[in-house]
Amino acid sequence: MKITAVDAIPLSIPFEDGGAGNGLMPTRWDRLDMVLVRISTDVGLTGWGEAFGYFCRRSVVAQIQDLVAPALVGRELGDPAALNDEMQRRFALFGRYGVTIFALSGADIALWDLKAKAEGVDLATLLVGKRVREHIDAYASLVRYADLEIVSRFSEKACEEGYRCLKLHEITMPEIRASRRAIDPKMELTIDVNCSWTEAFALQVLPELRELNTLWLEEPIHPPEDWDALRRLGAHGVAISAGENACTAMEFSRLMPAVNYAQPSVTKVGGVTEFMRIVDLARAHDAMLMPHSPYFGPGYYATLQLAAATDRIGYFEHLYIEPAAFAGGEPLLPQQGQLQIPTRPGIGFEPDLSVLERFAI
């Protein structure tokens, strides 16, 4: 099977989240910017992947067009992992982090999608021979509201919908306290401050976070790869997590000993190939992964397949927003806090062409 084309398809899909859309991103965040990767072949099969594109879609598209496509067009599909390794070596000059690896991640997902389709099986079965589960618990990943009433309302709503775990992106304690008061005491609570705190402030609030029964504190400080500081913070009774901004298994080999939960993102880390290497690291460290997956395209589906391929994944992250449309057509959403994992060949994603046409940039 020969690769005949590699296309980047940038989309921008509006969403509603009930808040002001401020705080996490450079400007107001109210659109899902995604870069789909379509790989076509001479036998008519098409593979779909997703490269991380929030606020960087133009740069990622350029990397796919200028680096990834020339490296793959005309090649036999063969072994996706071998193609990934080859591209990493050829692209090392352009960076081991950021948009270069994002672009490669999207292509790698598409290559594995193709491989599984050619074999007539879902990706999890291709990777490990037998799926380890058919559904996974999801947690509701709320956006940052910075408003006591709004964070309380949406925390309570997620609890009533059957989620057993909630993530906040609040960075001040009043909102965190309000969320905990609004939910069932048995509901697990996680807090992601996106590197907003100093180590000194994190040390100051960790005792209260422990009293609030916080499951994990995510990326508490900047820089997120200050592994020594994360080790120190992890000694105070609250689990520490990090990894959504780390690329390749090499970086996770440094991260894994420093945190309780590693959080690879399949659209950023190097695709399925690197993610499975991180699964091997987690097994060696007897650790659990809590993947970063605030997506609604192929990255969402690929993460579900990876969850079906390993019991080293604990929760699935579901971004708690309402998109104007779903790139895959179906609203593959949690029911009572659980997600069914698709069994279709490949990653299970097939695009709704009308959505692509409507929201393509």
SEMAR-155563 format. One line per field, with one value per residue (C-alpha): residue number from 0; z, y, x; residue in one letter. Coordinates in Angstrom, 3 decimals, padded with zeros to 6 digits. Layout:
<nodes>
nr: [NUM / ...]
c3: [Z / ...]
c2: [Y / ...]
c1: [X / ...]
rest: [a / ...]
</nodes>
This chain:
<nodes>
nr: [0 / 1 / 2 / 3 / 4 / 5 / 6 / 7 / 8 / 9 / 10 / 11 / 12 / 13 / 14 / 15 / 16 / 17 / 18 / 19 / 20 / 21 / 22 / 23 / 24 / 25 / 26 / 27 / 28 / 29 / 30 / 31 / 32 / 33 / 34 / 35 / 36 / 37 / 38 / 39 / 40 / 41 / 42 / 43 / 44 / 45 / 46 / 47 / 48 / 49 / 50 / 51 / 52 / 53 / 54 / 55 / 56 / 57 / 58 / 59 / 60 / 61 / 62 / 63 / 64 / 65 / 66 / 67 / 68 / 69 / 70 / 71 / 72 / 73 / 74 / 75 / 76 / 77 / 78 / 79 / 80 / 81 / 82 / 83 / 84 / 85 / 86 / 87 / 88 / 89 / 90 / 91 / 92 / 93 / 94 / 95 / 96 / 97 / 98 / 99 / 100 / 101 / 102 / 103 / 104 / 105 / 106 / 107 / 108 / 109 / 110 / 111 / 112 / 113 / 114 / 115 / 116 / 117 / 118 / 119 / 120 / 121 / 122 / 123 / 124 / 125 / 126 / 127 / 128 / 129 / 130 / 131 / 132 / 133 / 134 / 135 / 136 / 137 / 138 / 139 / 140 / 141 / 142 / 143 / 144 / 145 / 146 / 147 / 148 / 149 / 150 / 151 / 152 / 153 / 154 / 155 / 156 / 157 / 158 / 159 / 160 / 161 / 162 / 163 / 164 / 165 / 166 / 167 / 168 / 169 / 170 / 171 / 172 / 173 / 174 / 175 / 176 / 177 / 178 / 179 / 180 / 181 / 182 / 183 / 184 / 185 / 186 / 187 / 188 / 189 / 190 / 191 / 192 / 193 / 194 / 195 / 196 / 197 / 198 / 199 / 200 / 201 / 202 / 203 / 204 / 205 / 206 / 207 / 208 / 209 / 210 / 211 / 212 / 213 / 214 / 215 / 216 / 217 / 218 / 219 / 220 / 221 / 222 / 223 / 224 / 225 / 226 / 227 / 228 / 229 / 230 / 231 / 232 / 233 / 234 / 235 / 236 / 237 / 238 / 239 / 240 / 241 / 242 / 243 / 244 / 245 / 246 / 247 / 248 / 249 / 250 / 251 / 252 / 253 / 254 / 255 / 256 / 257 / 258 / 259 / 260 / 261 / 262 / 263 / 264 / 265 / 266 / 267 / 268 / 269 / 270 / 271 / 272 / 273 / 274 / 275 / 276 / 277 / 278 / 279 / 280 / 281 / 282 / 283 / 284 / 285 / 286 / 287 / 288 / 289 / 290 / 291 / 292 / 293 / 294 / 295 / 296 / 297 / 298 / 299 / 300 / 301 / 302 / 303 / 304 / 305 / 306 / 307 / 308 / 309 / 310 / 311 / 312 / 313 / 314 / 315 / 316 / 317 / 318 / 319 / 320 / 321 / 322 / 323 / 324 / 325 / 326 / 327 / 328 / 329 / 330 / 331 / 332 / 333 / 334 / 335 / 336 / 337 / 338 / 339 / 340 / 341 / 342 / 343 / 344 / 345 / 346 / 347 / 348 / 349 / 350 / 351 / 352 / 353 / 354 / 355 / 356 / 357 / 358 / 359 / 360]
c3: [000.000 / -001.160 / 000.281 / -002.467 / -000.544 / 002.893 / 003.472 / 006.400 / 006.967 / 009.470 / 011.160 / 013.559 / 015.318 / 017.748 / 021.168 / 024.235 / 027.756 / 029.884 / 030.856 / 029.596 / 027.641 / 029.266 / 031.189 / 029.592 / 026.122 / 024.628 / 023.770 / 024.280 / 023.757 / 022.130 / 019.079 / 018.688 / 016.330 / 015.059 / 012.257 / 010.712 / 008.808 / 005.880 / 004.353 / 001.063 / -000.549 / -003.924 / -002.765 / -001.813 / 001.944 / 003.847 / 007.277 / 009.617 / 012.329 / 014.356 / 015.168 / 018.110 / 016.739 / 019.494 / 018.623 / 016.428 / 013.527 / 010.790 / 012.031 / 012.347 / 008.845 / 007.474 / 009.190 / 007.710 / 004.241 / 004.351 / 006.379 / 006.857 / 003.403 / 001.499 / 003.883 / 003.370 / -000.135 / -002.335 / 000.598 / 001.363 / 004.509 / 006.126 / 009.856 / 011.224 / 014.142 / 011.745 / 009.692 / 012.903 / 013.951 / 010.533 / 010.568 / 014.062 / 012.934 / 009.799 / 011.660 / 014.690 / 013.251 / 013.462 / 017.110 / 019.436 / 020.992 / 019.730 / 016.273 / 014.573 / 016.895 / 016.787 / 013.005 / 013.249 / 015.861 / 013.482 / 010.711 / 013.028 / 014.157 / 010.516 / 009.655 / 012.467 / 011.421 / 007.938 / 009.232 / 011.361 / 008.517 / 006.194 / 008.771 / 009.250 / 013.021 / 015.504 / 016.554 / 020.066 / 018.676 / 016.163 / 018.900 / 021.559 / 020.032 / 022.449 / 023.887 / 027.657 / 028.028 / 026.096 / 028.055 / 030.261 / 033.014 / 031.891 / 033.997 / 033.247 / 032.431 / 033.104 / 031.563 / 033.761 / 034.849 / 037.522 / 038.919 / 042.113 / 040.932 / 037.513 / 038.765 / 041.417 / 038.864 / 036.340 / 039.026 / 040.353 / 036.818 / 036.013 / 039.280 / 038.511 / 035.063 / 036.631 / 036.370 / 039.245 / 038.720 / 037.976 / 036.841 / 037.562 / 035.781 / 038.482 / 039.925 / 043.091 / 046.205 / 046.541 / 043.264 / 044.196 / 047.565 / 045.908 / 043.494 / 046.260 / 048.222 / 045.146 / 044.422 / 046.159 / 048.805 / 047.177 / 043.783 / 042.957 / 042.333 / 040.334 / 039.847 / 036.854 / 037.309 / 034.004 / 035.583 / 037.250 / 040.770 / 042.321 / 044.294 / 047.456 / 046.858 / 045.988 / 049.281 / 051.100 / 049.725 / 049.546 / 053.104 / 052.210 / 048.903 / 050.866 / 053.181 / 050.099 / 049.051 / 045.824 / 043.662 / 041.879 / 041.362 / 037.737 / 036.380 / 039.475 / 038.536 / 035.686 / 034.017 / 033.883 / 033.343 / 036.661 / 037.777 / 041.031 / 042.154 / 041.258 / 043.364 / 046.304 / 045.931 / 045.676 / 049.211 / 050.785 / 050.523 / 047.197 / 043.994 / 041.330 / 037.611 / 034.479 / 030.889 / 028.533 / 027.267 / 027.053 / 023.718 / 023.017 / 025.384 / 026.056 / 027.982 / 029.810 / 030.967 / 032.893 / 033.947 / 035.147 / 038.331 / 039.335 / 039.281 / 040.400 / 037.154 / 033.714 / 031.134 / 027.531 / 024.780 / 021.622 / 019.357 / 020.888 / 022.178 / 018.876 / 018.093 / 018.836 / 018.443 / 021.229 / 023.383 / 023.416 / 024.396 / 027.314 / 028.231 / 028.456 / 030.740 / 032.935 / 033.221 / 034.178 / 036.866 / 037.970 / 037.254 / 035.878 / 032.978 / 032.872 / 029.226 / 028.103 / 025.559 / 025.290 / 021.649 / 019.547 / 016.393 / 015.632 / 018.769 / 020.879 / 019.068 / 019.141 / 022.907 / 023.369 / 021.333 / 023.450 / 026.549 / 025.078 / 024.500 / 028.044 / 031.639 / 032.493 / 031.668 / 034.561 / 033.368 / 030.003 / 029.906 / 028.398 / 027.790 / 029.312 / 026.501 / 023.740 / 020.214 / 017.377 / 015.462 / 015.687 / 013.047 / 013.253 / 012.875 / 015.948 / 019.347 / 021.043 / 024.567 / 028.028 / 029.432 / 033.233 / 033.203 / 030.897 / 027.242 / 024.982 / 022.871 / 019.130 / 017.522 / 013.892 / 011.985 / 012.619 / 015.302 / 014.688 / 013.220 / 009.910 / 009.103 / 008.516 / 005.220 / 005.652 / 008.953 / 007.317 / 004.507 / 006.889 / 009.346 / 007.193 / 007.265]
c2: [000.000 / 003.249 / 006.696 / 009.026 / 012.198 / 013.802 / 016.688 / 019.069 / 020.195 / 023.054 / 023.499 / 026.081 / 025.003 / 027.400 / 026.130 / 027.255 / 026.726 / 028.993 / 031.233 / 034.262 / 032.222 / 033.977 / 032.830 / 029.704 / 030.946 / 034.066 / 035.577 / 034.625 / 030.868 / 029.998 / 027.947 / 024.477 / 024.941 / 021.521 / 020.243 / 017.009 / 014.946 / 012.884 / 010.268 / 008.753 / 005.544 / 003.866 / 001.180 / 003.619 / 003.477 / 006.758 / 007.332 / 010.155 / 011.792 / 014.990 / 017.352 / 019.717 / 023.064 / 025.293 / 028.814 / 027.376 / 025.741 / 027.775 / 026.792 / 023.142 / 023.097 / 024.537 / 021.801 / 019.109 / 020.616 / 021.395 / 018.472 / 015.600 / 015.339 / 015.304 / 012.638 / 010.308 / 010.719 / 007.856 / 005.601 / 002.172 / 002.174 / -000.614 / -000.139 / 003.177 / 003.075 / 002.791 / 005.726 / 007.727 / 007.016 / 007.993 / 011.279 / 012.123 / 011.697 / 013.764 / 016.506 / 016.789 / 019.945 / 021.646 / 020.876 / 018.038 / 019.978 / 022.030 / 022.274 / 019.891 / 017.043 / 018.120 / 017.707 / 014.353 / 013.239 / 013.850 / 011.906 / 009.017 / 008.680 / 008.609 / 005.971 / 003.715 / 004.312 / 003.136 / 000.113 / -001.033 / -000.474 / -002.531 / -005.338 / -004.955 / -004.408 / -001.574 / 000.060 / -001.418 / -004.944 / -004.212 / -002.892 / -005.592 / -008.418 / -008.133 / -005.153 / -004.828 / -002.963 / -001.754 / 001.440 / 003.865 / 006.293 / 009.903 / 012.980 / 016.324 / 018.782 / 022.235 / 025.384 / 028.249 / 030.355 / 032.572 / 033.058 / 031.477 / 031.117 / 029.699 / 027.198 / 026.001 / 025.625 / 023.636 / 021.496 / 020.554 / 019.919 / 017.511 / 015.697 / 015.311 / 013.924 / 010.965 / 011.939 / 010.506 / 012.829 / 016.540 / 018.699 / 022.402 / 024.905 / 027.513 / 029.171 / 030.787 / 029.009 / 030.548 / 028.958 / 025.647 / 025.623 / 026.521 / 023.608 / 021.119 / 022.357 / 021.997 / 018.320 / 015.010 / 014.486 / 011.124 / 012.730 / 012.954 / 016.406 / 017.303 / 020.743 / 021.948 / 025.424 / 025.402 / 026.391 / 029.495 / 029.071 / 029.420 / 026.544 / 028.642 / 029.281 / 025.631 / 024.606 / 027.086 / 025.677 / 021.970 / 021.284 / 022.710 / 020.835 / 017.674 / 018.508 / 019.041 / 015.465 / 016.519 / 013.502 / 015.330 / 018.784 / 019.273 / 021.381 / 023.566 / 025.568 / 027.028 / 025.631 / 022.430 / 020.350 / 021.370 / 017.758 / 018.459 / 020.957 / 018.538 / 015.852 / 018.236 / 019.169 / 015.515 / 014.867 / 016.802 / 014.399 / 015.398 / 013.532 / 015.618 / 015.215 / 016.647 / 015.795 / 017.387 / 019.650 / 016.957 / 015.450 / 011.942 / 009.055 / 010.334 / 013.289 / 011.025 / 008.868 / 011.963 / 012.989 / 009.629 / 009.364 / 012.934 / 012.740 / 010.421 / 010.602 / 011.203 / 012.827 / 012.216 / 013.843 / 011.733 / 014.801 / 016.376 / 013.609 / 011.950 / 010.076 / 006.485 / 005.278 / 007.444 / 007.006 / 003.223 / 003.675 / 005.775 / 002.935 / 000.689 / 003.244 / 003.355 / -000.414 / -000.374 / 002.264 / 000.584 / 003.919 / 005.047 / 007.433 / 010.125 / 011.209 / 014.787 / 014.634 / 017.829 / 017.080 / 016.195 / 014.818 / 011.909 / 012.682 / 011.877 / 008.586 / 007.596 / 008.183 / 005.920 / 003.178 / 003.540 / 003.162 / -000.095 / -001.255 / -000.834 / -000.960 / 001.663 / 004.440 / 005.578 / 008.243 / 009.741 / 013.541 / 014.939 / 018.691 / 019.962 / 022.232 / 022.166 / 022.319 / 023.672 / 020.449 / 017.250 / 016.484 / 012.809 / 013.500 / 011.543 / 013.251 / 010.574 / 011.797 / 010.223 / 008.709 / 008.622 / 009.421 / 006.558 / 006.345 / 003.373 / 002.700 / 002.305 / -001.065 / 000.081 / -000.629 / 001.883 / 004.514 / 004.541 / 008.050 / 008.862 / 012.539 / 014.247 / 015.929 / 018.559 / 019.617 / 019.764 / 021.911 / 024.207 / 024.838 / 024.480 / 027.448]
c1: [000.000 / 001.588 / 000.928 / -000.274 / -001.149 / -000.859 / -003.267 / -003.693 / -007.288 / -007.578 / -010.947 / -012.304 / -015.510 / -017.234 / -018.206 / -020.145 / -018.857 / -021.019 / -018.118 / -016.250 / -013.693 / -010.759 / -007.736 / -006.313 / -005.385 / -003.714 / -007.103 / -010.743 / -011.133 / -014.425 / -013.400 / -011.903 / -008.962 / -007.946 / -005.758 / -006.976 / -004.427 / -005.707 / -003.419 / -004.575 / -003.310 / -003.255 / -005.708 / -008.457 / -008.009 / -007.797 / -006.290 / -007.274 / -005.232 / -005.202 / -002.360 / -002.688 / -003.852 / -005.240 / -004.036 / -001.244 / -003.083 / -001.354 / 002.099 / 001.105 / -000.395 / 002.875 / 004.903 / 002.669 / 002.943 / 006.669 / 008.058 / 005.624 / 004.054 / 007.380 / 008.680 / 005.704 / 004.269 / 005.378 / 006.332 / 004.915 / 002.799 / 004.778 / 005.393 / 004.051 / 006.505 / 009.444 / 008.151 / 007.735 / 011.330 / 012.608 / 010.688 / 011.912 / 015.500 / 014.963 / 013.085 / 015.382 / 016.929 / 013.522 / 012.809 / 011.930 / 009.065 / 006.157 / 004.647 / 007.080 / 006.100 / 002.445 / 002.506 / 004.250 / 001.690 / -001.189 / 000.496 / 001.356 / -002.265 / -003.364 / -000.739 / -001.939 / -005.546 / -004.603 / -002.713 / -005.650 / -008.122 / -005.927 / -006.003 / -009.765 / -009.507 / -009.825 / -006.561 / -006.519 / -006.771 / -004.009 / -001.722 / -002.130 / -004.165 / -007.099 / -008.956 / -008.674 / -012.003 / -015.026 / -015.699 / -013.812 / -014.724 / -014.475 / -013.979 / -015.606 / -012.821 / -014.285 / -012.851 / -011.665 / -014.640 / -013.028 / -016.517 / -017.865 / -021.460 / -020.571 / -018.001 / -020.462 / -023.257 / -021.242 / -019.603 / -023.023 / -024.318 / -021.459 / -022.063 / -025.777 / -024.935 / -023.154 / -019.486 / -017.488 / -014.544 / -014.215 / -011.308 / -011.068 / -008.858 / -009.329 / -006.237 / -007.613 / -008.827 / -012.321 / -013.446 / -011.820 / -013.596 / -016.906 / -016.640 / -015.918 / -018.953 / -021.166 / -020.426 / -020.965 / -018.270 / -017.533 / -016.866 / -013.164 / -011.730 / -008.626 / -007.116 / -005.095 / -003.612 / -001.674 / 001.663 / 000.153 / 001.567 / 004.985 / 006.415 / 006.068 / 002.354 / 001.725 / 003.356 / 001.142 / -002.152 / -001.291 / -002.530 / -005.943 / -006.027 / -005.358 / -008.280 / -010.464 / -009.620 / -007.892 / -007.048 / -004.236 / -002.750 / -001.766 / 001.097 / 001.276 / 004.386 / 006.396 / 008.368 / 006.321 / 009.469 / 011.056 / 011.086 / 012.964 / 010.324 / 007.525 / 009.220 / 009.347 / 005.682 / 004.702 / 005.919 / 003.032 / 000.131 / -001.449 / -000.608 / 001.141 / 000.488 / 002.090 / 002.929 / 000.420 / 003.215 / 005.887 / 006.874 / 008.243 / 008.821 / 012.336 / 010.928 / 008.487 / 011.397 / 012.521 / 009.012 / 007.733 / 009.828 / 008.885 / 005.068 / 002.296 / 000.335 / 001.853 / -000.421 / 000.613 / -001.420 / -001.572 / -001.853 / 001.273 / 003.534 / 004.419 / 001.220 / 000.266 / 003.858 / 005.253 / 002.171 / 002.612 / 006.252 / 005.024 / 002.647 / 005.721 / 007.384 / 004.284 / 004.328 / 008.003 / 007.299 / 004.054 / 002.357 / -000.997 / -001.512 / -004.192 / -004.064 / -004.623 / -007.452 / -009.552 / -010.349 / -013.363 / -011.709 / -009.366 / -007.339 / -010.400 / -010.987 / -007.312 / -007.172 / -010.175 / -008.471 / -005.348 / -007.516 / -008.829 / -005.253 / -003.915 / -005.093 / -002.455 / -004.927 / -007.098 / -009.544 / -010.466 / -010.522 / -013.718 / -013.680 / -016.939 / -018.143 / -020.766 / -019.264 / -021.389 / -020.657 / -018.624 / -016.016 / -016.905 / -020.607 / -021.661 / -021.575 / -019.473 / -020.217 / -020.059 / -023.222 / -023.362 / -019.667 / -018.650 / -017.635 / -018.143 / -015.058 / -015.777 / -015.106 / -014.959 / -011.729 / -008.977 / -009.383 / -013.132 / -013.259 / -014.851 / -015.404 / -018.703 / -017.801 / -020.492 / -018.874 / -015.451 / -016.811 / -018.674 / -015.829 / -012.706 / -010.343]
rest: [m / k / i / t / a / v / d / a / i / p / l / s / i / p / f / e / d / g / g / a / g / n / g / l / m / p / t / r / w / d / r / l / d / m / v / l / v / r / i / s / t / d / v / g / l / t / g / w / g / e / a / f / g / y / f / c / r / r / s / v / v / a / q / i / q / d / l / v / a / p / a / l / v / g / r / e / l / g / d / p / a / a / l / n / d / e / m / q / r / r / f / a / l / f / g / r / y / g / v / t / i / f / a / l / s / g / a / d / i / a / l / w / d / l / k / a / k / a / e / g / v / d / l / a / t / l / l / v / g / k / r / v / r / e / h / i / d / a / y / a / s / l / v / r / y / a / d / l / e / i / v / s / r / f / s / e / k / a / c / e / e / g / y / r / c / l / k / l / h / e / i / t / m / p / e / i / r / a / s / r / r / a / i / d / p / k / m / e / l / t / i / d / v / n / c / s / w / t / e / a / f / a / l / q / v / l / p / e / l / r / e / l / n / t / l / w / l / e / e / p / i / h / p / p / e / d / w / d / a / l / r / r / l / g / a / h / g / v / a / i / s / a / g / e / n / a / c / t / a / m / e / f / s / r / l / m / p / a / v / n / y / a / q / p / s / v / t / k / v / g / g / v / t / e / f / m / r / i / v / d / l / a / r / a / h / d / a / m / l / m / p / h / s / p / y / f / g / p / g / y / y / a / t / l / q / l / a / a / a / t / d / r / i / g / y / f / e / h / l / y / i / e / p / a / a / f / a / g / g / e / p / l / l / p / q / q / g / q / l / q / i / p / t / r / p / g / i / g / f / e / p / d / l / s / v / l / e / r / f / a / i]
</nodes>
